Every structure is written in structure tokens, then in C-alpha cells.
């Protein structure tokens, strides 16, 4: 980790935690389900469903970080579960593919602004494979019905089914997301908290439909760009 990064961490009061891989398996060839454990996890506080941890995917060198949303957090067991979308040959995907039981992981946690709205009576989700972990965590903690659509192919659909998540997998049409079209016709109870995350272009389009065309209130929407088309 660079000197600047160390100073930033000190100012923010962030701690670097070390954990060990307890289990790692691949779901349908596209999602890496990783469980990490450590005594430090038992002492971690400030978690809200939907938050993420920042993992150093280059190990003790601590120069390359990727943020991964938490699927499950169990402070009593000292465990964190991740659902990592495998895509391309970037440093994050390469690291996740090679993880094995007993490997050490260094990370910071928790952060993130797209978290569960505990006061809401209904919840709707727009996302993709990168949002399965936070959306699953939010849905598990939410009050009231939870439904949503997830961009992805049949493999993502099988992952959703296997994990028993309340989402519908939607194929892209000619390479483009159909979520903005779904947002135009969606019949939602009012008010509903709407979570929009994933590809930056899709997040932008869906938010525009909800706010401009549908007239939804800004406070109903919780959004975050997880990735851009130029970098994943």
C-alpha cells in the first residue's frame, strides 16, 4: 500500500483486516461464492445490508483493490460471504478464480451508500450479475415484498434460482439492457424504495425513466454505478 493510501486510512480510522478463505466454489461458471473467516471479522461494526468491503487482490502488496459487496455477514461466526461476478481476465476476476481454502485475504470494510431502507414497505430492484450480493442481502433484511429484474443470461438465471432470490433474470436485446423499458411500464405500490445498480449506462437510463417520465420522487430511489463500459 502506498504512503498516501496509508495516510488516508489513518485519517479515516480504517483498519486493514486479514481473513482466511473457508470455502470457495463457482456457480454456473459465472459467480464465485467465497466465504472468508477471521477473528477480526467478529469485531467489525457498522454493517448495513448492501455494504461492501475493499479487497486487496494483490495480497500483501496492497496496491490493487477491488470492492465486493457482502452477501452475508455473521459476526458471531466471524464470517463474510461474497458473490463475485467472473468477467474477463481483470485482476479481480483472476484473483477470485484462483482462491482456495486456506488462502489469506487482506481487506477493509465496511462502506457503501446503497443499503437497505428499513422503513420501506415494498422494495424493487434493477441490477445485473454484479449486484446479486448486495441485492440479496438487502432483500433478506427488508420489510415487505421484494422483487426485481437482473440483466444476465441463463446461467445467471440458474444462480438466482439456486440461491432462491426474489429476482427475475432478463436477457439483453441486441446487447442492450431492457430495464428502462420495464421501468416505463412497471406498476408499483406507492411509495416503493427502488434500488438501481450495476452498469453505469443502465443505472442512468433507468433513473431517468423513473424520475423524468414516471415522476417518482428522488427519495424513493437508491442508486450506484458498479461499473462502466470502459472498466470492470
N, C-alpha and C positions, 0 to 999 in steps of 0.2 A: 504494500500500500504506500502511495506517495506521501510526502510530508504534508502537502496540502490536505489530502484526504484524512490524514491522522488528526490535523488541527480541526477540520470540520467536525469530525466525530467527537472530539473532546468538547468542542463548544456546544454541540447538541446533546452531549451526555450519552452518546450512543456507545453500546458495548458490542464487541465482536464475540459472538458465541461459537463454540465448537460442538459439533454433534457427530454421531456415528450413524451410518446407514444401517437400519434394521432390516428393511425389506426393499426390494426394487423389482418391479415387473412391468412388462409392456402390454398395454391393452390395444388390441386390434392393429398393432404396428404403428400407432399414431400418438398414443398417450403413454407417458412413463409415470407410473404410480410409485412414488417414493415415500418411504416412512423413515424419518430420522429421529434419533433419541439422544438425550443427554441430560445430565443433572442441571445444567444451566437453563434448560427449557422449563423445568419445574418452577423456576423463579421469575420467568418472564411475565410481564404485566402489560396492561394497556391494549389487549387484543379486542378487536371487534370483528365479527364475521364479515369477510370481504377484504380484509387486510392482506398484506404481502410481506415477505421477507426478502432481503437483498443478499444474494448468494455470491460468494467469490468462486467463480467457476474455474479459476486457475489455481485453486488451493492456497497454500501459504504465501504464494507470491502476492496475492491480494491486489492485483492490478486490473482484473477484468470481472465486472459484476453483471449479474442478470437478476431482475426482480421476478419472483414467483409467488403467486397468490396461494394462500393457505387453504387447503381443502378441509382439514380437520386439525384442531389444536386441543391437546389433552394435557393440561399442566400436571395433573395427578400422576399420569404415567410418564410425563416428561417426553411427549412425542408430538411431532408435527408431520402432517401428511401433505404431500404436494401432488398435483396432476399437471405434468409438464408436457406441453404440446411439442412433438418432434417435427421439425421442419428444416429441410436443407441441411447444410453442413456448418452452420454457425457455431461459435464456441459454446453457447448454451446447450444446443441440441447434442453436440458431440460429447459434452461433459455428461449430460443426462443418460445418453445411451450406454456409457461405459460404467456407470455406477454399479457397485456390487456391495453386498453385505459386508460390513466392517470398514468401509471407506470412511475417512474423516471429511467433514464439511465445515467450512467457516462461513458465517453469515451474520447479518444484522437484522433486527426485527423490532417492532412491527411498524408498518407505515401503510399509507393508502387512504384515499378520500372517497372511494366508492364502497360504502359499508351499509349494513342492514338498517332500515328505517323501522325501529321497533314500535313506533306509534301507528304505522300504516295498517290498514285493514285488508289491503289487497296489494299484490306485487306482480309486476310484469317485467320480463327480461328480453333484451335484444343483445345477442352476442355471437361468438364463434368458438372454435376449439380452445382458444387461449383463455376464455372466460369461464370454462367449466368449473374450475376450482372455486373461484370467489362466488359465482352464482349458486353453486351447490351449498356452500357454507351459509350464504345469506338465506336461501330457501329453507335450510334446516332450522335456522334461528327465528324466522319470520313468523309473525302472527297473521292469520288469514291465508286465503288461497294464493298459490304461486304458480305461474305459468310463463312460458316464454318460447322464443324461437332461437335456434342456434344454427348458424351457417356451417355447412360441412357435408362431406359425402356419407355414404352408407356406413363406413367404419365409425364415424363419429356417432351416427345414429345407434349403432350397436353398443358403443361405450355408454351412451346416455341410458339405454335400456338396461344394461348390466348394472349400472350404478343406481338405477331406479330414480332418476332425476326427473323433475316435472317439466321437461322441455321437449320441444319438437324439433327434430333435425330438418333443415330446409336446404335443398340443393341450390346452388347458384344457377342462374340462367345466362348462358353465353359468357360465363366468367364473372358475372356481376351479381351482387347481393340483391335479393328480393325483399329485404327487410323494410325499405322505405315504402314499398307498395303495401306491405302488410300493415305498416303504421297508419296508412291512409284509411284503411277500412276497418281497423280494429275497434271492436265495441267493448269498451272498458267501463267498469263502475267508476263513479267519481266520488272522491278522489282515489287515485291509484298511484303508488310510488313506482316509477318506471326506471329501471336500471339499463343503461346503454353503454356498452363497452366493446372493445375489440379493435378492428381495423379503423383507422382514423377517418377514412372517407365514408365508411358506413355509419359511424357514430355521427358525423357531421350531417349526413343526409337524413338519418332518422330523426335527429334532434330538430332539424329544420321543418320536417313534416309535422312533428308534434307541436312545436311552438307556433310556427307561422300559419300552416294550413289548418291544423286542428284547434289551435287556440288554447292548448294546455298551459297551465301555469308553470313557470320556471321551477318553482319549488317542488313540483312533483317528480322532476327528473334528476337522476344521479348518473353522471356520465364520466367516462375516462377513455382516452385513447391508449390502447395497449400496444399498438404497433402501427407503423406507417408502411406504405408500399415499398419504400426505398430501404427500410431497415427492419429486420425482425429478430 
